[in-house]
Amino acid sequence: MDDEFFQWAVTTPLYNIGEQVYHISSEMKSAYPDIPRTVVSGLRHRLFHDYEGINRTIIVDVIFNEMDDFVNSIQSIQK
């Protein structure tokens, strides 16, 4: 948790996902309202603007407990 490279390696994909979700079209947002896009884009804002104030435990929780549902939601759209 104290290794800066490891922190960067873990948070950068979350930042990138949040950035992409932030730019989803209005049509997509309307078509799939159940996808937690505000939470994902909010995490991106938190990572970008308040990096030093990030609670690493929350990041670990997101990765291990939240991402599977998010990824499954996205994969269901792709099918």
Backbone as XML, in Angstrom:
<?xml version="1.0"?>
<chain id="A" units="angstrom">
  <residue number="1" name="MET">
    <atom name="N" x="0.807" y="-1.204" z="0.000"/>
    <atom name="CA" x="0.000" y="0.000" z="0.000"/>
    <atom name="C" x="0.849" y="1.266" z="0.000"/>
  </residue>
  <residue number="2" name="ASP">
    <atom name="N" x="2.105" y="1.179" z="0.450"/>
    <atom name="CA" x="2.957" y="2.364" z="0.507"/>
    <atom name="C" x="3.813" y="2.548" z="-0.750"/>
  </residue>
  <residue number="3" name="ASP">
    <atom name="N" x="3.829" y="1.566" z="-1.616"/>
    <atom name="CA" x="4.632" y="1.631" z="-2.839"/>
    <atom name="C" x="3.946" y="2.537" z="-3.858"/>
  </residue>
  <residue number="4" name="GLU">
    <atom name="N" x="4.578" y="3.651" z="-4.210"/>
    <atom name="CA" x="3.949" y="4.617" z="-5.110"/>
    <atom name="C" x="3.704" y="4.054" z="-6.506"/>
  </residue>
  <residue number="5" name="PHE">
    <atom name="N" x="4.627" y="3.227" z="-7.014"/>
    <atom name="CA" x="4.414" y="2.638" z="-8.333"/>
    <atom name="C" x="3.201" y="1.706" z="-8.302"/>
  </residue>
  <residue number="6" name="PHE">
    <atom name="N" x="3.074" y="0.912" z="-7.267"/>
    <atom name="CA" x="1.931" y="0.017" z="-7.130"/>
    <atom name="C" x="0.637" y="0.811" z="-7.052"/>
  </residue>
  <residue number="7" name="GLN">
    <atom name="N" x="0.641" y="1.893" z="-6.304"/>
    <atom name="CA" x="-0.546" y="2.749" z="-6.215"/>
    <atom name="C" x="-0.919" y="3.279" z="-7.590"/>
  </residue>
  <residue number="8" name="TRP">
    <atom name="N" x="0.069" y="3.742" z="-8.332"/>
    <atom name="CA" x="-0.169" y="4.252" z="-9.681"/>
    <atom name="C" x="-0.702" y="3.142" z="-10.584"/>
  </residue>
  <residue number="9" name="ALA">
    <atom name="N" x="-0.099" y="1.954" z="-10.504"/>
    <atom name="CA" x="-0.508" y="0.827" z="-11.354"/>
    <atom name="C" x="-1.938" y="0.392" z="-11.070"/>
  </residue>
  <residue number="10" name="VAL">
    <atom name="N" x="-2.381" y="0.539" z="-9.856"/>
    <atom name="CA" x="-3.743" y="0.144" z="-9.481"/>
    <atom name="C" x="-4.746" y="1.245" z="-9.797"/>
  </residue>
  <residue number="11" name="THR">
    <atom name="N" x="-4.402" y="2.483" z="-9.530"/>
    <atom name="CA" x="-5.380" y="3.562" z="-9.682"/>
    <atom name="C" x="-5.499" y="4.079" z="-11.115"/>
  </residue>
  <residue number="12" name="THR">
    <atom name="N" x="-4.470" y="3.946" z="-11.917"/>
    <atom name="CA" x="-4.538" y="4.460" z="-13.288"/>
    <atom name="C" x="-5.653" y="3.812" z="-14.105"/>
  </residue>
  <residue number="13" name="PRO">
    <atom name="N" x="-5.807" y="2.486" z="-14.080"/>
    <atom name="CA" x="-6.953" y="1.912" z="-14.814"/>
    <atom name="C" x="-8.299" y="2.422" z="-14.292"/>
  </residue>
  <residue number="14" name="LEU">
    <atom name="N" x="-8.419" y="2.614" z="-12.985"/>
    <atom name="CA" x="-9.669" y="3.137" z="-12.428"/>
    <atom name="C" x="-9.913" y="4.568" z="-12.916"/>
  </residue>
  <residue number="15" name="TYR">
    <atom name="N" x="-8.853" y="5.335" z="-12.965"/>
    <atom name="CA" x="-8.951" y="6.702" z="-13.492"/>
    <atom name="C" x="-9.409" y="6.667" z="-14.949"/>
  </residue>
  <residue number="16" name="ASN">
    <atom name="N" x="-8.788" y="5.813" z="-15.749"/>
    <atom name="CA" x="-9.124" y="5.727" z="-17.179"/>
    <atom name="C" x="-10.557" y="5.264" z="-17.404"/>
  </residue>
  <residue number="17" name="ILE">
    <atom name="N" x="-11.002" y="4.291" z="-16.641"/>
    <atom name="CA" x="-12.385" y="3.814" z="-16.747"/>
    <atom name="C" x="-13.343" y="4.960" z="-16.400"/>
  </residue>
  <residue number="18" name="GLY">
    <atom name="N" x="-13.054" y="5.657" z="-15.316"/>
    <atom name="CA" x="-13.900" y="6.776" z="-14.906"/>
    <atom name="C" x="-13.953" y="7.877" z="-15.947"/>
  </residue>
  <residue number="19" name="GLU">
    <atom name="N" x="-12.839" y="8.135" z="-16.588"/>
    <atom name="CA" x="-12.795" y="9.158" z="-17.633"/>
    <atom name="C" x="-13.675" y="8.757" z="-18.816"/>
  </residue>
  <residue number="20" name="GLN">
    <atom name="N" x="-13.619" y="7.506" z="-19.213"/>
    <atom name="CA" x="-14.444" y="7.031" z="-20.324"/>
    <atom name="C" x="-15.929" y="7.057" z="-19.970"/>
  </residue>
  <residue number="21" name="VAL">
    <atom name="N" x="-16.247" y="6.655" z="-18.765"/>
    <atom name="CA" x="-17.647" y="6.657" z="-18.314"/>
    <atom name="C" x="-18.191" y="8.081" z="-18.276"/>
  </residue>
  <residue number="22" name="TYR">
    <atom name="N" x="-17.355" y="9.025" z="-17.882"/>
    <atom name="CA" x="-17.762" y="10.425" z="-17.814"/>
    <atom name="C" x="-18.215" y="10.949" z="-19.180"/>
  </residue>
  <residue number="23" name="HIS">
    <atom name="N" x="-17.655" y="10.399" z="-20.235"/>
    <atom name="CA" x="-17.947" y="10.878" z="-21.588"/>
    <atom name="C" x="-18.981" y="10.031" z="-22.334"/>
  </residue>
  <residue number="24" name="ILE">
    <atom name="N" x="-19.702" y="9.191" z="-21.635"/>
    <atom name="CA" x="-20.757" y="8.395" z="-22.271"/>
    <atom name="C" x="-21.854" y="9.331" z="-22.772"/>
  </residue>
  <residue number="25" name="SER">
    <atom name="N" x="-22.372" y="9.024" z="-23.940"/>
    <atom name="CA" x="-23.405" y="9.877" z="-24.539"/>
    <atom name="C" x="-24.697" y="9.850" z="-23.722"/>
  </residue>
  <residue number="26" name="SER">
    <atom name="N" x="-25.492" y="10.879" z="-23.897"/>
    <atom name="CA" x="-26.797" y="10.961" z="-23.224"/>
    <atom name="C" x="-27.697" y="9.801" z="-23.621"/>
  </residue>
  <residue number="27" name="GLU">
    <atom name="N" x="-27.604" y="9.390" z="-24.881"/>
    <atom name="CA" x="-28.416" y="8.269" z="-25.356"/>
    <atom name="C" x="-28.061" y="6.982" z="-24.618"/>
  </residue>
  <residue number="28" name="MET">
    <atom name="N" x="-26.757" y="6.730" z="-24.450"/>
    <atom name="CA" x="-26.310" y="5.534" z="-23.728"/>
    <atom name="C" x="-26.742" y="5.599" z="-22.266"/>
  </residue>
  <residue number="29" name="LYS">
    <atom name="N" x="-26.621" y="6.780" z="-21.672"/>
    <atom name="CA" x="-27.024" y="6.940" z="-20.278"/>
    <atom name="C" x="-28.506" y="6.636" z="-20.109"/>
  </residue>
  <residue number="30" name="SER">
    <atom name="N" x="-29.311" y="7.083" z="-21.047"/>
    <atom name="CA" x="-30.748" y="6.832" z="-20.987"/>
    <atom name="C" x="-31.080" y="5.365" z="-21.231"/>
  </residue>
  <residue number="31" name="ALA">
    <atom name="N" x="-30.342" y="4.748" z="-22.134"/>
    <atom name="CA" x="-30.615" y="3.346" z="-22.482"/>
    <atom name="C" x="-30.207" y="2.382" z="-21.366"/>
  </residue>
  <residue number="32" name="TYR">
    <atom name="N" x="-29.212" y="2.757" z="-20.548"/>
    <atom name="CA" x="-28.711" y="1.877" z="-19.492"/>
    <atom name="C" x="-28.600" y="2.634" z="-18.174"/>
  </residue>
  <residue number="33" name="PRO">
    <atom name="N" x="-29.729" y="2.974" z="-17.594"/>
    <atom name="CA" x="-29.698" y="3.794" z="-16.374"/>
    <atom name="C" x="-29.195" y="3.053" z="-15.132"/>
  </residue>
  <residue number="34" name="ASP">
    <atom name="N" x="-29.153" y="1.728" z="-15.168"/>
    <atom name="CA" x="-28.758" y="0.962" z="-13.981"/>
    <atom name="C" x="-27.250" y="0.864" z="-13.786"/>
  </residue>
  <residue number="35" name="ILE">
    <atom name="N" x="-26.489" y="1.252" z="-14.780"/>
    <atom name="CA" x="-25.040" y="1.190" z="-14.643"/>
    <atom name="C" x="-24.595" y="2.349" z="-13.749"/>
  </residue>
  <residue number="36" name="PRO">
    <atom name="N" x="-23.812" y="2.048" z="-12.726"/>
    <atom name="CA" x="-23.441" y="3.080" z="-11.741"/>
    <atom name="C" x="-22.376" y="4.044" z="-12.260"/>
  </residue>
  <residue number="37" name="ARG">
    <atom name="N" x="-22.702" y="4.741" z="-13.325"/>
    <atom name="CA" x="-21.710" y="5.610" z="-13.963"/>
    <atom name="C" x="-21.314" y="6.801" z="-13.102"/>
  </residue>
  <residue number="38" name="THR">
    <atom name="N" x="-22.232" y="7.332" z="-12.297"/>
    <atom name="CA" x="-21.862" y="8.475" z="-11.463"/>
    <atom name="C" x="-20.865" y="8.068" z="-10.380"/>
  </residue>
  <residue number="39" name="VAL">
    <atom name="N" x="-20.996" y="6.852" z="-9.888"/>
    <atom name="CA" x="-20.045" y="6.358" z="-8.885"/>
    <atom name="C" x="-18.670" y="6.185" z="-9.524"/>
  </residue>
  <residue number="40" name="VAL">
    <atom name="N" x="-18.653" y="5.626" z="-10.725"/>
    <atom name="CA" x="-17.392" y="5.377" z="-11.411"/>
    <atom name="C" x="-16.717" y="6.690" z="-11.806"/>
  </residue>
  <residue number="41" name="SER">
    <atom name="N" x="-17.473" y="7.610" z="-12.368"/>
    <atom name="CA" x="-16.869" y="8.892" z="-12.742"/>
    <atom name="C" x="-16.510" y="9.704" z="-11.494"/>
  </residue>
  <residue number="42" name="GLY">
    <atom name="N" x="-17.278" y="9.552" z="-10.436"/>
    <atom name="CA" x="-16.953" y="10.216" z="-9.172"/>
    <atom name="C" x="-15.644" y="9.712" z="-8.583"/>
  </residue>
  <residue number="43" name="LEU">
    <atom name="N" x="-15.403" y="8.407" z="-8.719"/>
    <atom name="CA" x="-14.140" y="7.847" z="-8.257"/>
    <atom name="C" x="-12.983" y="8.443" z="-9.049"/>
  </residue>
  <residue number="44" name="ARG">
    <atom name="N" x="-13.197" y="8.629" z="-10.340"/>
    <atom name="CA" x="-12.171" y="9.252" z="-11.190"/>
    <atom name="C" x="-11.855" y="10.651" z="-10.693"/>
  </residue>
  <residue number="45" name="HIS">
    <atom name="N" x="-12.881" y="11.439" z="-10.386"/>
    <atom name="CA" x="-12.659" y="12.793" z="-9.888"/>
    <atom name="C" x="-11.894" y="12.765" z="-8.562"/>
  </residue>
  <residue number="46" name="ARG">
    <atom name="N" x="-12.249" y="11.838" z="-7.730"/>
    <atom name="CA" x="-11.583" y="11.717" z="-6.426"/>
    <atom name="C" x="-10.107" y="11.366" z="-6.607"/>
  </residue>
  <residue number="47" name="LEU">
    <atom name="N" x="-9.840" y="10.414" z="-7.501"/>
    <atom name="CA" x="-8.459" y="10.019" z="-7.754"/>
    <atom name="C" x="-7.648" y="11.167" z="-8.338"/>
  </residue>
  <residue number="48" name="PHE">
    <atom name="N" x="-8.256" y="11.901" z="-9.238"/>
    <atom name="CA" x="-7.531" y="12.957" z="-9.941"/>
    <atom name="C" x="-7.322" y="14.198" z="-9.090"/>
  </residue>
  <residue number="49" name="HIS">
    <atom name="N" x="-8.344" y="14.615" z="-8.383"/>
    <atom name="CA" x="-8.290" y="15.891" z="-7.684"/>
    <atom name="C" x="-7.856" y="15.813" z="-6.230"/>
  </residue>
  <residue number="50" name="ASP">
    <atom name="N" x="-7.936" y="14.638" z="-5.637"/>
    <atom name="CA" x="-7.628" y="14.534" z="-4.212"/>
    <atom name="C" x="-6.791" y="13.296" z="-3.956"/>
  </residue>
  <residue number="51" name="TYR">
    <atom name="N" x="-5.782" y="13.104" z="-4.763"/>
    <atom name="CA" x="-5.001" y="11.873" z="-4.700"/>
    <atom name="C" x="-4.430" y="11.618" z="-3.318"/>
  </residue>
  <residue number="52" name="GLU">
    <atom name="N" x="-3.892" y="12.632" z="-2.682"/>
    <atom name="CA" x="-3.290" y="12.439" z="-1.360"/>
    <atom name="C" x="-4.332" y="12.079" z="-0.292"/>
  </residue>
  <residue number="53" name="GLY">
    <atom name="N" x="-5.590" y="12.441" z="-0.535"/>
    <atom name="CA" x="-6.619" y="12.164" z="0.448"/>
    <atom name="C" x="-7.366" y="10.857" z="0.218"/>
  </residue>
  <residue number="54" name="ILE">
    <atom name="N" x="-6.895" y="10.048" z="-0.710"/>
    <atom name="CA" x="-7.585" y="8.806" z="-1.040"/>
    <atom name="C" x="-7.375" y="7.784" z="0.064"/>
  </residue>
  <residue number="55" name="ASN">
    <atom name="N" x="-8.452" y="7.162" z="0.453"/>
    <atom name="CA" x="-8.396" y="6.070" z="1.414"/>
    <atom name="C" x="-8.129" y="4.787" z="0.626"/>
  </residue>
  <residue number="56" name="ARG">
    <atom name="N" x="-6.953" y="4.234" z="0.764"/>
    <atom name="CA" x="-6.555" y="3.046" z="-0.003"/>
    <atom name="C" x="-7.468" y="1.852" z="0.263"/>
  </residue>
  <residue number="57" name="THR">
    <atom name="N" x="-8.042" y="1.786" z="1.431"/>
    <atom name="CA" x="-8.970" y="0.703" z="1.748"/>
    <atom name="C" x="-10.189" y="0.759" z="0.839"/>
  </residue>
  <residue number="58" name="ILE">
    <atom name="N" x="-10.649" y="1.965" z="0.519"/>
    <atom name="CA" x="-11.791" y="2.112" z="-0.384"/>
    <atom name="C" x="-11.425" y="1.638" z="-1.777"/>
  </residue>
  <residue number="59" name="ILE">
    <atom name="N" x="-10.223" y="1.947" z="-2.234"/>
    <atom name="CA" x="-9.778" y="1.507" z="-3.552"/>
    <atom name="C" x="-9.744" y="-0.021" z="-3.605"/>
  </residue>
  <residue number="60" name="VAL">
    <atom name="N" x="-9.205" y="-0.637" z="-2.586"/>
    <atom name="CA" x="-9.160" y="-2.104" z="-2.527"/>
    <atom name="C" x="-10.577" y="-2.665" z="-2.542"/>
  </residue>
  <residue number="61" name="ASP">
    <atom name="N" x="-11.485" y="-2.057" z="-1.797"/>
    <atom name="CA" x="-12.872" y="-2.496" z="-1.770"/>
    <atom name="C" x="-13.508" y="-2.389" z="-3.151"/>
  </residue>
  <residue number="62" name="VAL">
    <atom name="N" x="-13.272" y="-1.291" z="-3.828"/>
    <atom name="CA" x="-13.825" y="-1.107" z="-5.179"/>
    <atom name="C" x="-13.312" y="-2.197" z="-6.108"/>
  </residue>
  <residue number="63" name="ILE">
    <atom name="N" x="-12.022" y="-2.449" z="-6.077"/>
    <atom name="CA" x="-11.430" y="-3.433" z="-6.983"/>
    <atom name="C" x="-11.956" y="-4.835" z="-6.709"/>
  </residue>
  <residue number="64" name="PHE">
    <atom name="N" x="-11.998" y="-5.235" z="-5.452"/>
    <atom name="CA" x="-12.359" y="-6.609" z="-5.134"/>
    <atom name="C" x="-13.856" y="-6.849" z="-4.942"/>
  </residue>
  <residue number="65" name="ASN">
    <atom name="N" x="-14.621" y="-5.801" z="-4.662"/>
    <atom name="CA" x="-16.041" y="-6.013" z="-4.360"/>
    <atom name="C" x="-17.009" y="-5.327" z="-5.313"/>
  </residue>
  <residue number="66" name="GLU">
    <atom name="N" x="-16.548" y="-4.339" z="-6.064"/>
    <atom name="CA" x="-17.456" y="-3.580" z="-6.913"/>
    <atom name="C" x="-17.211" y="-3.771" z="-8.405"/>
  </residue>
  <residue number="67" name="MET">
    <atom name="N" x="-15.984" y="-3.982" z="-8.797"/>
    <atom name="CA" x="-15.650" y="-3.994" z="-10.216"/>
    <atom name="C" x="-16.288" y="-5.154" z="-10.981"/>
  </residue>
  <residue number="68" name="ASP">
    <atom name="N" x="-16.431" y="-6.308" z="-10.359"/>
    <atom name="CA" x="-17.044" y="-7.442" z="-11.062"/>
    <atom name="C" x="-18.443" y="-7.103" z="-11.555"/>
  </residue>
  <residue number="69" name="ASP">
    <atom name="N" x="-19.259" y="-6.504" z="-10.710"/>
    <atom name="CA" x="-20.618" y="-6.137" z="-11.113"/>
    <atom name="C" x="-20.596" y="-5.102" z="-12.234"/>
  </residue>
  <residue number="70" name="PHE">
    <atom name="N" x="-19.702" y="-4.129" z="-12.120"/>
    <atom name="CA" x="-19.590" y="-3.102" z="-13.152"/>
    <atom name="C" x="-19.164" y="-3.717" z="-14.483"/>
  </residue>
  <residue number="71" name="VAL">
    <atom name="N" x="-18.141" y="-4.544" z="-14.438"/>
    <atom name="CA" x="-17.647" y="-5.191" z="-15.663"/>
    <atom name="C" x="-18.719" y="-6.081" z="-16.262"/>
  </residue>
  <residue number="72" name="ASN">
    <atom name="N" x="-19.438" y="-6.838" z="-15.456"/>
    <atom name="CA" x="-20.516" y="-7.691" z="-15.954"/>
    <atom name="C" x="-21.609" y="-6.847" z="-16.612"/>
  </residue>
  <residue number="73" name="SER">
    <atom name="N" x="-21.923" y="-5.692" z="-16.059"/>
    <atom name="CA" x="-22.922" y="-4.803" z="-16.663"/>
    <atom name="C" x="-22.478" y="-4.342" z="-18.026"/>
  </residue>
  <residue number="74" name="ILE">
    <atom name="N" x="-21.220" y="-3.960" z="-18.133"/>
    <atom name="CA" x="-20.683" y="-3.495" z="-19.415"/>
    <atom name="C" x="-20.657" y="-4.643" z="-20.425"/>
  </residue>
  <residue number="75" name="GLN">
    <atom name="N" x="-20.242" y="-5.812" z="-19.981"/>
    <atom name="CA" x="-20.192" y="-6.961" z="-20.890"/>
    <atom name="C" x="-21.575" y="-7.348" z="-21.398"/>
  </residue>
  <residue number="76" name="SER">
    <atom name="N" x="-22.589" y="-7.196" z="-20.581"/>
    <atom name="CA" x="-23.946" y="-7.520" z="-21.027"/>
    <atom name="C" x="-24.417" y="-6.571" z="-22.126"/>
  </residue>
  <residue number="77" name="ILE">
    <atom name="N" x="-23.940" y="-5.351" z="-22.120"/>
    <atom name="CA" x="-24.279" y="-4.388" z="-23.180"/>
    <atom name="C" x="-23.594" y="-4.779" z="-24.472"/>
  </residue>
  <residue number="78" name="GLN">
    <atom name="N" x="-22.388" y="-5.279" z="-24.375"/>
    <atom name="CA" x="-21.603" y="-5.616" z="-25.559"/>
    <atom name="C" x="-22.145" y="-6.835" z="-26.303"/>
  </residue>
  <residue number="79" name="LYS">
    <atom name="N" x="-22.924" y="-7.658" z="-25.650"/>
    <atom name="CA" x="-23.412" y="-8.902" z="-26.273"/>
    <atom name="C" x="-24.561" y="-8.662" z="-27.198"/>
  </residue>
</chain>
